[in-house]
Amino acid sequence: MNLVPGIAGGTHVGGAPLTTDIAMQASPELLRNAIDKAVVKIRPMATPLDQISRLGHVRDVDSMEVDYYSVDCRKGSTRVTKATADAEHTGFDDGCAGMVLETRDAGVFEVSESFGFMKDDGTMGVGYVAEKNEGRLWVRLHPDDGAALAAGTEIIRLGRAATQLDVQSPQFSVLPQKKTNFCQIFKMQIEQSMVMKLSHKEVGWDFTDQQEAAVYDMRLGMEKQFLFGKRMKVYDYLKQENVTLTEGVWTQAGKEIHTELATLDAKALVDILRKTFTENSGSRRKILIAGSDLIAAINKIDAQRVITARDQVTAWGIDFSELISKFGRLYVVFSDVFDSMGMAANGIIIDPEYIQKHVFIPFNAERLDLRGSGQRNTEALVLTEASCLTLRYPEAHARVIGG
Protein backbone atom coordinates (compact mmCIF):
# COMPACT_ATOMS: atom_id res chain seq x y z
CA MET A 1 0.00 0.00 0.00
CA ASN A 2 1.31 3.43 -0.95
CA LEU A 3 -0.03 6.73 0.40
CA VAL A 4 1.00 9.45 -2.03
CA PRO A 5 0.38 13.14 -1.28
CA GLY A 6 -1.66 14.88 -3.94
CA ILE A 7 -0.80 18.13 -5.66
CA ALA A 8 -3.61 20.06 -3.93
CA GLY A 9 -3.12 18.51 -0.51
CA GLY A 10 -5.14 15.29 -0.78
CA THR A 11 -3.86 11.74 -0.38
CA HIS A 12 -3.87 9.01 -3.05
CA VAL A 13 -3.97 5.32 -2.11
CA GLY A 14 -2.13 2.87 -4.33
CA GLY A 15 -1.67 -0.89 -4.25
CA ALA A 16 -4.64 -1.62 -1.94
CA PRO A 17 -8.42 -1.18 -1.79
CA LEU A 18 -9.69 1.72 0.29
CA THR A 19 -10.75 0.60 3.75
CA THR A 20 -11.84 2.49 6.84
CA ASP A 21 -8.46 1.75 8.44
CA ILE A 22 -6.65 3.34 5.50
CA ALA A 23 -9.08 6.26 5.52
CA MET A 24 -8.39 6.87 9.21
CA GLN A 25 -4.64 6.76 8.52
CA ALA A 26 -4.74 9.05 5.50
CA SER A 27 -7.47 11.42 6.65
CA PRO A 28 -8.12 11.01 10.38
CA GLU A 29 -10.77 13.74 10.49
CA LEU A 30 -12.87 12.31 7.66
CA LEU A 31 -14.80 9.60 9.45
CA ARG A 32 -14.83 11.49 12.74
CA ASN A 33 -16.61 14.43 11.14
CA ALA A 34 -19.12 12.08 9.52
CA ILE A 35 -19.87 10.52 12.90
CA ASP A 36 -20.24 13.93 14.56
CA LYS A 37 -22.70 15.06 11.89
CA ALA A 38 -24.71 11.87 12.29
CA VAL A 39 -24.78 12.11 16.09
CA VAL A 40 -26.21 15.64 16.21
CA LYS A 41 -29.11 14.59 13.97
CA ILE A 42 -30.36 11.91 16.36
CA ARG A 43 -33.29 13.31 18.42
CA PRO A 44 -31.67 16.66 19.28
CA MET A 45 -34.79 17.94 21.08
CA ALA A 46 -34.32 15.31 23.81
CA THR A 47 -30.77 16.40 24.65
CA PRO A 48 -30.58 20.19 24.15
CA LEU A 49 -27.54 20.81 26.35
CA ASP A 50 -25.48 18.08 24.70
CA GLN A 51 -26.62 19.31 21.29
CA ILE A 52 -25.67 22.93 21.92
CA SER A 53 -22.28 21.97 23.35
CA ARG A 54 -21.43 19.84 20.29
CA LEU A 55 -22.18 22.68 17.90
CA GLY A 56 -20.62 25.39 20.05
CA HIS A 57 -17.17 25.90 21.54
CA VAL A 58 -15.37 22.52 21.44
CA ARG A 59 -11.80 22.11 22.58
CA ASP A 60 -9.62 19.02 22.36
CA VAL A 61 -7.69 18.28 25.56
CA ASP A 62 -4.84 15.91 26.34
CA SER A 63 -5.83 14.97 29.88
CA MET A 64 -8.85 13.49 31.59
CA GLU A 65 -8.50 16.15 34.28
CA VAL A 66 -9.33 19.57 32.87
CA ASP A 67 -8.14 22.78 34.50
CA TYR A 68 -9.95 25.86 33.31
CA TYR A 69 -10.18 29.48 34.33
CA SER A 70 -13.30 31.53 34.85
CA VAL A 71 -13.36 35.26 35.40
CA ASP A 72 -16.04 37.56 36.70
CA CYS A 73 -16.54 41.28 36.31
CA ARG A 74 -15.51 43.62 39.09
CA LYS A 75 -18.28 44.53 41.52
CA GLY A 76 -20.06 47.69 40.52
CA SER A 77 -21.50 48.89 43.82
CA THR A 78 -21.46 48.65 47.59
CA ARG A 79 -23.55 49.99 50.46
CA VAL A 80 -22.60 52.73 52.91
CA THR A 81 -22.54 51.62 56.56
CA LYS A 82 -21.52 54.94 58.08
CA ALA A 83 -21.34 58.50 56.69
CA THR A 84 -19.81 61.43 58.57
CA ALA A 85 -18.76 64.93 57.58
CA ASP A 86 -15.12 65.41 56.61
CA ALA A 87 -13.96 68.06 59.09
CA GLU A 88 -10.33 67.70 58.07
CA HIS A 89 -10.48 68.87 54.48
CA THR A 90 -12.39 72.16 54.35
CA GLY A 91 -12.07 75.64 52.92
CA PHE A 92 -11.92 74.67 49.26
CA ASP A 93 -13.69 76.91 46.78
CA ASP A 94 -15.21 74.05 44.75
CA GLY A 95 -18.47 74.24 46.71
CA CYS A 96 -18.46 70.46 47.20
CA ALA A 97 -19.28 68.74 50.47
CA GLY A 98 -16.65 66.48 52.01
CA MET A 99 -17.63 63.19 53.69
CA VAL A 100 -15.93 60.13 55.12
CA LEU A 101 -17.63 56.87 54.19
CA GLU A 102 -17.39 53.41 55.65
CA THR A 103 -18.80 50.72 53.36
CA ARG A 104 -19.45 47.02 53.25
CA ASP A 105 -16.73 46.58 50.64
CA ALA A 106 -14.36 49.49 50.14
CA GLY A 107 -12.39 47.41 47.66
CA VAL A 108 -15.00 48.23 45.04
CA PHE A 109 -13.60 51.76 44.75
CA GLU A 110 -10.21 53.29 44.04
CA VAL A 111 -8.95 56.85 44.32
CA SER A 112 -10.03 59.11 41.42
CA GLU A 113 -13.20 57.16 40.68
CA SER A 114 -16.57 58.83 40.55
CA PHE A 115 -19.76 57.25 41.86
CA GLY A 116 -23.49 57.76 41.79
CA PHE A 117 -26.29 57.13 44.27
CA MET A 118 -30.06 57.46 44.27
CA LYS A 119 -31.51 60.21 46.43
CA ASP A 120 -34.88 60.15 48.18
CA ASP A 121 -36.42 62.42 45.54
CA GLY A 122 -35.58 59.92 42.79
CA THR A 123 -32.73 61.92 41.27
CA MET A 124 -29.12 60.80 41.02
CA GLY A 125 -26.40 62.15 43.29
CA VAL A 126 -22.76 62.16 42.24
CA GLY A 127 -19.48 62.03 44.16
CA TYR A 128 -15.72 61.64 43.70
CA VAL A 129 -13.29 59.48 45.71
CA ALA A 130 -10.42 61.73 46.73
CA GLU A 131 -8.68 59.47 49.24
CA LYS A 132 -8.81 55.89 50.49
CA ASN A 133 -7.21 54.66 53.69
CA GLU A 134 -7.82 51.68 55.98
CA GLY A 135 -11.08 50.79 54.27
CA ARG A 136 -12.55 54.28 54.51
CA LEU A 137 -13.29 56.61 51.61
CA TRP A 138 -12.83 60.38 51.69
CA VAL A 139 -15.22 61.70 49.09
CA ARG A 140 -16.33 65.01 47.61
CA LEU A 141 -20.02 65.37 46.78
CA HIS A 142 -21.84 67.65 44.39
CA PRO A 143 -23.10 70.76 46.23
CA ASP A 144 -26.71 69.61 45.82
CA ASP A 145 -26.07 66.08 47.13
CA GLY A 146 -24.17 66.39 50.41
CA ALA A 147 -27.09 65.91 52.79
CA ALA A 148 -28.58 63.07 50.75
CA LEU A 149 -25.83 60.52 51.34
CA ALA A 150 -26.49 58.55 54.54
CA ALA A 151 -25.91 55.09 55.96
CA GLY A 152 -27.75 52.43 53.98
CA THR A 153 -27.30 54.19 50.63
CA GLU A 154 -25.96 52.13 47.74
CA ILE A 155 -23.13 53.84 45.88
CA ILE A 156 -22.44 52.75 42.31
CA ARG A 157 -19.07 52.91 40.59
CA LEU A 158 -18.99 55.26 37.58
CA GLY A 159 -16.00 56.36 35.49
CA ARG A 160 -12.53 57.41 36.58
CA ALA A 161 -11.66 61.12 36.54
CA ALA A 162 -8.10 62.44 36.24
CA THR A 163 -6.53 65.88 36.62
CA GLN A 164 -4.73 67.60 33.77
CA LEU A 165 -1.32 66.63 35.15
CA ASP A 166 -2.13 62.98 35.87
CA VAL A 167 -0.22 60.49 33.75
CA GLN A 168 -1.02 57.49 35.96
CA SER A 169 -4.04 56.13 37.78
CA PRO A 170 -4.56 53.42 40.40
CA GLN A 171 -3.64 50.09 38.84
CA PHE A 172 -6.30 47.64 37.78
CA SER A 173 -5.84 43.99 36.96
CA VAL A 174 -7.89 40.83 37.24
CA LEU A 175 -6.84 37.24 37.87
CA PRO A 176 -9.08 34.38 36.75
CA GLN A 177 -10.11 31.69 39.18
CA LYS A 178 -8.77 28.23 38.48
CA LYS A 179 -11.26 25.38 38.56
CA THR A 180 -11.12 21.69 37.69
CA ASN A 181 -13.46 19.23 36.07
CA PHE A 182 -13.05 15.59 35.12
CA CYS A 183 -13.75 14.12 31.71
CA GLN A 184 -16.02 11.12 31.93
CA ILE A 185 -15.69 8.13 29.60
CA PHE A 186 -19.13 7.42 28.18
CA LYS A 187 -19.55 4.04 26.50
CA MET A 188 -22.31 2.05 24.83
CA GLN A 189 -21.98 -1.43 23.29
CA ILE A 190 -24.36 -2.83 20.67
CA GLU A 191 -24.45 -6.50 19.73
CA GLN A 192 -26.56 -8.81 17.68
CA SER A 193 -25.94 -12.45 16.77
CA MET A 194 -25.08 -13.36 13.21
CA VAL A 195 -28.19 -15.55 13.13
CA MET A 196 -30.28 -12.49 14.05
CA LYS A 197 -28.55 -10.49 11.36
CA LEU A 198 -29.32 -13.07 8.66
CA SER A 199 -32.88 -13.81 9.79
CA HIS A 200 -35.80 -12.51 7.75
CA LYS A 201 -37.65 -9.70 9.55
CA GLU A 202 -41.18 -8.44 9.04
CA VAL A 203 -39.94 -4.81 9.14
CA GLY A 204 -36.63 -3.33 8.04
CA TRP A 205 -35.03 -3.33 11.48
CA ASP A 206 -31.30 -3.77 11.12
CA PHE A 207 -28.07 -3.03 12.96
CA THR A 208 -28.13 0.61 11.86
CA ASP A 209 -31.45 1.12 13.65
CA GLN A 210 -29.96 -0.35 16.79
CA GLN A 211 -27.01 2.04 16.49
CA GLU A 212 -29.34 5.02 16.33
CA ALA A 213 -31.27 3.85 19.39
CA ALA A 214 -28.01 3.27 21.25
CA VAL A 215 -26.66 6.73 20.37
CA TYR A 216 -29.90 8.29 21.64
CA ASP A 217 -29.74 6.35 24.91
CA MET A 218 -26.07 7.23 25.34
CA ARG A 219 -26.69 10.93 24.70
CA LEU A 220 -29.60 10.92 27.14
CA GLY A 221 -27.33 9.61 29.89
CA MET A 222 -24.70 12.20 28.95
CA GLU A 223 -27.33 14.95 29.08
CA LYS A 224 -28.23 14.02 32.66
CA GLN A 225 -24.57 13.89 33.65
CA PHE A 226 -23.76 17.20 31.94
CA LEU A 227 -26.68 18.82 33.75
CA PHE A 228 -26.64 17.37 37.26
CA GLY A 229 -23.44 15.36 37.69
CA LYS A 230 -20.95 15.99 40.47
CA ARG A 231 -17.19 15.84 40.04
CA MET A 232 -15.93 12.64 41.59
CA LYS A 233 -13.06 10.17 41.35
CA VAL A 234 -13.94 6.71 42.61
CA TYR A 235 -11.98 3.46 42.81
CA ASP A 236 -13.73 0.48 41.20
CA TYR A 237 -12.46 -2.35 43.41
CA LEU A 238 -13.64 -5.08 41.00
CA LYS A 239 -11.90 -3.59 37.97
CA GLN A 240 -9.11 -2.18 40.15
CA GLU A 241 -9.16 1.12 38.29
CA ASN A 242 -10.16 4.69 38.98
CA VAL A 243 -13.35 6.05 37.43
CA THR A 244 -13.92 9.79 36.94
CA LEU A 245 -17.37 11.38 36.97
CA THR A 246 -17.86 14.82 35.49
CA GLU A 247 -19.49 17.84 37.14
CA GLY A 248 -22.63 19.22 35.53
CA VAL A 249 -23.47 22.81 34.74
CA TRP A 250 -26.23 22.97 37.39
CA THR A 251 -23.71 23.44 40.19
CA GLN A 252 -21.36 25.54 38.02
CA ALA A 253 -23.96 28.25 37.30
CA GLY A 254 -23.22 31.45 39.22
CA LYS A 255 -26.76 32.78 39.69
CA GLU A 256 -29.90 31.38 41.27
CA ILE A 257 -33.35 32.75 40.49
CA HIS A 258 -36.37 31.78 42.60
CA THR A 259 -39.96 32.12 41.42
CA GLU A 260 -43.41 30.95 42.52
CA LEU A 261 -45.04 29.04 39.67
CA ALA A 262 -48.57 29.44 41.08
CA THR A 263 -48.30 33.23 40.85
CA LEU A 264 -46.02 33.48 37.82
CA ASP A 265 -47.35 36.31 35.68
CA ALA A 266 -45.96 38.78 33.16
CA LYS A 267 -44.48 40.98 35.91
CA ALA A 268 -42.74 38.04 37.55
CA LEU A 269 -41.43 36.93 34.15
CA VAL A 270 -40.00 40.40 33.57
CA ASP A 271 -38.21 40.11 36.92
CA ILE A 272 -36.74 36.75 35.85
CA LEU A 273 -35.54 38.24 32.58
CA ARG A 274 -34.09 41.20 34.40
CA LYS A 275 -32.03 38.98 36.69
CA THR A 276 -31.01 36.87 33.71
CA PHE A 277 -29.71 39.69 31.55
CA THR A 278 -28.33 42.11 34.16
CA GLU A 279 -25.58 42.03 36.80
CA ASN A 280 -22.57 40.93 34.72
CA SER A 281 -24.89 38.89 32.55
CA GLY A 282 -22.93 38.04 29.40
CA SER A 283 -24.62 38.02 26.00
CA ARG A 284 -28.14 39.13 25.06
CA ARG A 285 -29.24 35.73 23.77
CA LYS A 286 -29.68 32.88 26.24
CA ILE A 287 -31.38 29.51 26.50
CA LEU A 288 -33.79 28.23 29.14
CA ILE A 289 -33.86 24.44 29.45
CA ALA A 290 -36.69 23.59 31.83
CA GLY A 291 -39.06 20.96 33.21
CA SER A 292 -42.74 20.65 32.36
CA ASP A 293 -44.10 22.57 35.38
CA LEU A 294 -41.98 25.63 34.64
CA ILE A 295 -42.74 25.44 30.91
CA ALA A 296 -46.47 25.16 31.64
CA ALA A 297 -46.38 28.19 33.94
CA ILE A 298 -44.63 30.25 31.27
CA ASN A 299 -47.09 29.13 28.59
CA LYS A 300 -50.03 30.34 30.71
CA ILE A 301 -48.72 33.91 30.60
CA ASP A 302 -50.31 36.04 27.91
CA ALA A 303 -47.92 37.85 25.59
CA GLN A 304 -47.98 41.59 26.10
CA ARG A 305 -46.37 44.74 24.77
CA VAL A 306 -43.29 44.42 26.99
CA ILE A 307 -42.68 40.72 26.26
CA THR A 308 -43.51 39.12 22.93
CA ALA A 309 -43.41 35.42 22.13
CA ARG A 310 -42.44 33.69 18.92
CA ASP A 311 -42.74 29.98 18.26
CA GLN A 312 -40.46 27.69 16.27
CA VAL A 313 -37.17 29.52 16.28
CA THR A 314 -34.67 26.91 15.08
CA ALA A 315 -31.05 27.04 16.22
CA TRP A 316 -28.44 24.30 16.85
CA GLY A 317 -30.92 21.89 15.25
CA ILE A 318 -33.47 22.52 18.05
CA ASP A 319 -36.90 24.16 17.81
CA PHE A 320 -37.24 26.80 20.52
CA SER A 321 -39.97 29.13 21.65
CA GLU A 322 -38.59 32.65 21.92
CA LEU A 323 -39.32 35.30 24.53
CA ILE A 324 -38.29 38.78 23.38
CA SER A 325 -37.88 41.48 26.01
CA LYS A 326 -36.10 44.79 26.35
CA PHE A 327 -33.37 42.97 28.30
CA GLY A 328 -32.64 40.27 25.74
CA ARG A 329 -33.91 37.18 23.93
CA LEU A 330 -34.59 33.96 25.80
CA TYR A 331 -34.90 30.71 23.86
CA VAL A 332 -37.11 28.25 25.74
CA VAL A 333 -37.14 24.47 25.34
CA PHE A 334 -38.71 21.68 27.38
CA SER A 335 -36.44 18.95 28.73
CA ASP A 336 -37.66 15.52 29.80
CA VAL A 337 -34.48 15.19 31.84
CA PHE A 338 -35.70 17.72 34.42
CA ASP A 339 -38.93 15.76 34.84
CA SER A 340 -37.11 12.44 35.12
CA MET A 341 -34.82 13.92 37.79
CA GLY A 342 -37.79 15.13 39.85
CA MET A 343 -37.13 18.77 38.95
CA ALA A 344 -40.14 19.56 36.75
CA ALA A 345 -40.50 22.99 38.38
CA ASN A 346 -36.89 23.98 37.72
CA GLY A 347 -34.77 25.01 34.78
CA ILE A 348 -31.35 26.31 33.87
CA ILE A 349 -30.51 29.38 31.81
CA ILE A 350 -27.41 28.86 29.66
CA ASP A 351 -25.42 31.47 27.78
CA PRO A 352 -24.23 29.55 24.68
CA GLU A 353 -21.34 31.97 24.18
CA TYR A 354 -19.76 30.95 27.49
CA ILE A 355 -20.11 27.18 27.56
CA GLN A 356 -17.08 25.08 26.64
CA LYS A 357 -16.95 21.41 25.75
CA HIS A 358 -13.63 19.68 26.47
CA VAL A 359 -13.07 16.46 24.50
CA PHE A 360 -10.39 13.95 25.45
CA ILE A 361 -11.74 11.15 23.21
CA PRO A 362 -14.00 12.32 20.35
CA PHE A 363 -17.24 10.43 19.78
CA ASN A 364 -16.28 7.34 17.82
CA ALA A 365 -17.63 3.94 16.87
CA GLU A 366 -15.33 0.92 16.99
CA ARG A 367 -16.23 -2.54 15.68
CA LEU A 368 -15.26 -5.47 17.88
CA ASP A 369 -14.18 -8.75 16.28
CA LEU A 370 -15.75 -11.08 18.85
CA ARG A 371 -16.01 -13.91 16.31
CA GLY A 372 -12.33 -13.71 15.39
CA SER A 373 -11.34 -13.75 19.07
CA GLY A 374 -13.52 -16.80 19.70
CA GLN A 375 -15.82 -15.12 22.22
CA ARG A 376 -19.24 -14.85 20.57
CA ASN A 377 -20.75 -15.25 17.13
CA THR A 378 -22.00 -11.67 17.11
CA GLU A 379 -21.62 -8.40 15.33
CA ALA A 380 -20.54 -5.80 17.91
CA LEU A 381 -19.97 -2.09 18.01
CA VAL A 382 -18.74 0.11 20.89
CA LEU A 383 -19.53 3.83 21.05
CA THR A 384 -17.13 5.95 23.12
CA GLU A 385 -16.63 9.57 24.09
CA ALA A 386 -14.62 11.11 26.92
CA SER A 387 -15.61 14.70 27.58
CA CYS A 388 -16.87 17.30 30.04
CA LEU A 389 -18.58 20.72 30.03
CA THR A 390 -17.41 23.88 31.77
CA LEU A 391 -18.94 27.33 32.19
CA ARG A 392 -16.28 29.93 31.44
CA TYR A 393 -18.32 32.81 32.86
CA PRO A 394 -20.48 31.48 35.75
CA GLU A 395 -22.45 34.70 36.30
CA ALA A 396 -23.80 34.47 32.74
CA HIS A 397 -25.72 31.29 33.68
CA ALA A 398 -28.48 30.79 36.24
CA ARG A 399 -30.42 28.07 38.01
CA VAL A 400 -34.17 28.74 38.00
CA ILE A 401 -35.91 27.28 41.07
CA GLY A 402 -39.70 27.08 40.85
CA GLY A 403 -41.65 26.93 44.08
N, C-alpha and C positions, 0 to 999 in steps of 0.2 A: 504494500500500500504506500502510495506517495501523496503527500499533501503539498501542493505547489501553490505559493501565493499568486494571486491574480494581479493584473496590471492595475485595476481600480481598487484593490484592497480586499477582494474576496479570496476564497480558498478553493482550489480545484482538487478533486480526489481522483487518483489514478491507480489502477491495478487492483481495485476491490469495489464491491457494491457498496452503496451508501447505506449505512446502518445508523441507528440512534447513537451508538457508542462513538462512531466516527464523527457524527454531527456534534456531539458534546465536546469532542476533542478539538474540532476545527472551529466551531462557533458555539462556545459555551453558553452564550446568552440566548441562542435561538429557541431552544426547547423551553427554557425557563420562562421566557416572555410569553410563549404560547400557553403555558400552564397558568401563569398569572392572569392572562386575559380570560381564560376559561373559568378560573376560580371566581372572579368578581362578577360573573354572569349568573352564578348559581344562587338563586333566592336572596338577592341583596337586601330586600326589605326586612328580612328576619334578623339580619346581623348588621345594623347600620353603623355601629362604631367600628367594627372590623372592616367594613366596606370603605368607610371614609379614610381610615388609616392606610389602607392599601393604595388608595389613589391620591394620597396626600404626600406629606414629607416622610420619605423612607430613607433610612440610612443603614448601610451595611456595617456591622461591627465585627471585631475579631476576638471577642470574649463573651462568655455567657453572663458575666457580671458587668453591667453597664453603669458607668459613672456619667452623670450629666449635671449641667449647671442651670439653675433657674434664677432669674433676676426679677425683682419687683421695682416699681417706681418709688421714689422718695415720698414720704408722707407729705401731704399738702396742707395740713392744719393741725392745731392743737388747741387746748382749752385753758383759759387763764384761771389760775387758782387763787391768786392774790394780786391786787393792783393798788399801788400807792404812788403818791406824787413824788417826783424827783426833785428833792430840795437842794441837791448838790449842784446841778447844772442849770443855772438860771441867768437871766439878764441878757439873753440873746434877742436880737431884733427880728427874728423870723416869725414871731407871733405864735409859734407852735407850743403845745403843752408837753412837758416832760413827765414820763411815768416810768416806774420800775415794775416789771411784770415777773411773776413767778407762774410757771406753766406746768402742765402735766408732762410735757416732753419738749424741753428747750432745744433739743438737738434738731428739731425741725427747722430752726432758723439759724442764719448766720448774719454776721455784721454786714451792713449795707443792703440788706434785703428789705423790701417794702411788704406790707401786709394789709389786708382788708378785714373788716368785721361788720356785722349787721347791727344797726342801732335799733332802739325800740320803735322808732317812727318808720321803720322799713327802709331807710336809706343806708347807703354803705359808708362806713367810716374808713379812713386810711391812716396808716402810720409807717414809720421808718425805724429800723433797728440800728441804733447808733453804737451800742456797746453790748458785749455779752461777757459775763463773768460768773463763774460758779453756778451755772444753771439759771441765772437771772438775766433778764433783758432790759436794757435801758433804751427806751423808745421815745421818739418825738411824734406827736399826733397833730393832725390838721387842727387849726384853731377852732373849727366848729365841732370837733369830735372828742375833745379831752374828757368831758364829763360823762361821755357815753360808754367808756370802756371800764367795765367792772368785772369782778370775779364771776366766773361762769360763762363769760363770753368766749365764743370760738373765734380764733384769729387764723386767717387763711393766707398762706404764702403767695405773694405776687411776684413781680419781677425784681431783679437787682438794680440798684441805682448807684452810679459812681460819680465822683467829683471830676472836675476837668483835669486835675493833675494825677488822678489814679491811673496807674498802668497795670496794677494787679488787683485781684479780688480774693476773698477767702476761697481756698481750694475746694474742689468738688470731685469726688470719684465714687465709684460704686463697685463692689465686689460681689460676684454671683455666689449663690449658695450651692454647695456641692451636695448632690443626692445620689442614691444608688438604687438600681432596680435589677432584678434577675430576669434573664431570658428563660422562658419555659419551653421545653421540648414537647411539642404537640404531635401525637402520632395516631394514625388510624390504619388498620390492616383489613383488606378485603380479600376474601377467598371464595372460590367455588370449585367443586370437583370437576374433573374433566368429563365425567359422565353427565353432570348437570349442564355443562357447556354444550355437549353434543346432543342433548335430548331435545325433542320437538316440543315447542311451547305454544300455548294457545294465543298468547300475545307476544309482541316483540320485546321481551324483557331479557336484556343481555348484560354482559359484564360492565359495559359503559354506563348503563342505568344504575347499577350498583355503585359505581364510582361516584356518580353525581350525588346519590343519596348519602354516601359516606363523607363526601366533601361538605355537604350541608350539615351533617351531624357534627363533624369536626369543627366547622366554623361556629356552630351554635355553642359548643363548649368553650371555644376561644373567646367568643363574645362575652360569656358570663365571667370568664377569668379576667379579661381586659377591663370589664366594668367593676367587679366586686372582689377580685382576688387580693390577697395579702402576701407581701414579700416574705418568703420563707425558704430556708434550706433545711431539708430533713434527710436523715440517714435511713435508707431502705435496708433493714437488717437481713432480709431474705436475698436480695440482689447484691448486698454489700457494696452499695454505691450511694452517693449523694444525689438527691433530687432537688431541683430548684423550682419554686413556684413564684410567679410574677405578681407584682402589685398592680391592682386596677386603678382606673382614673377616679373612681368614686372617692377614695381617700386622698388622692393627690390634689383634687380641686381646692382652690383657696377660699372660695366663698360658700356661704350656706344661706339659702333663702327659705323662710318658713311662710306658709300660707294655709288658710282654712278653706278646704274645698267646698264646704257647705255654703259659705258666704262669698265664694269667689265671683266677683263681678268685674265690670270693665275698669273700675277704679283700682281694684286690687291687682288686676292684670297690668295696669300702667305702673303700679308700684314695683311689680316683679321685673318689668322691662327696664325700669329706671335702675334698679339694683344690678341688673344684668349688664347694662351698657355704660354705667358710670363707675367712678372710683377705680381708676387704673384698669379699665375694662378690656383693653385690647381692640379688636376690629369691630366693625359695625354690622357684621353678618355672623350670626351664631346659630347653633343647632340645639334644639331641645329633644332629647330622647326620653320618653316617659311611659309610665304604666297606664293602664286603661282608666283608672279612676281620675287621674290628673287630666288625661286627654278628654274624658267625658265632661269634666268640669269646664275646661276651656271651650269645648264645642257648644256648651249651653249659653255662652256669653254672646250677645248680639254684637255684630260689627257696628262700629260707630265712626264718627268723623275723625276722632283722634287715632283710633286703631282700625285698620282695614285688613281684611282677610282674603287671601287668594288660595285657591286649591290647585293641586297638581303642578307644583314647581319641581322640575326634575333636575337633580344635581347628584354627582357621584353615582349615577345609576339608581337613585332612590327617588321616589315620589314623595314630596313634602307638602304639607300645608304651610302657608307663609303668613306670618303676622307682621304687618308693616306699621311701625310707630315712628314718632319723631326722634326716638333714641337710636333706633336701628331696626334691622330685619331679623326676625327669629323664624328659622325653619323648624317645623314641628313634625315629629314622626312617632308613631306608636311602636313600642317594643314589648314583645311577649316575654322577654327575659325579665323585665321588672315584675310582671305578674307572677312568673314562675318562681321568682325569688321572694315572693311575699311583699313586694314593694310597689303595688299597683298605684298607690297614691303619690309616689315619688317620681323624680326625673333628674336628669343631669343636663346642664347646659354646657356645650362644648364649643370652643372657638377653634375652627378647623385650621386656622393659620398658626396655631401654637400647640399642635399635637404632633408628636414625633414617634414614628415607628422604627425601632431598632431591630435589625434582622441579622441573626448569627447564621442560621441555616435557612435559605430561601425555600418557599413552598415547593416541594418536589415530589414526584411519584417514582418509586423504584420497584421494579418487578423482582420477585423472589423466585428462584429456581428450586422449589421444594421437591419437584419430581427428580431433578438431576442429583439432588443431595440425598435422595432416598427417604425423605420424611413423609410426604403425602402426595397423592396423585391429584394435585390441585393447581389451579391458576391463582397466583397470589400477587397482591400489590400493596405496598406500604406507602402511605402519605405522611410526610414529615415537614414540620416547620419549627424553628426555634426563634422566638421573637419576644418583644415586650413593647409596651407603650409608655411614653412619658409625656408629661405636660410641662412645656418649657416656660410657661408664664402662668403660674397657678391662679393668680387673681383674675385671669380672663375666663375662668371656668367656675361653675357653681353647682352645688347640690341643691335641688329643690325638694323640700320636705313638705308634703301635704298632710294636714291634720284632719 
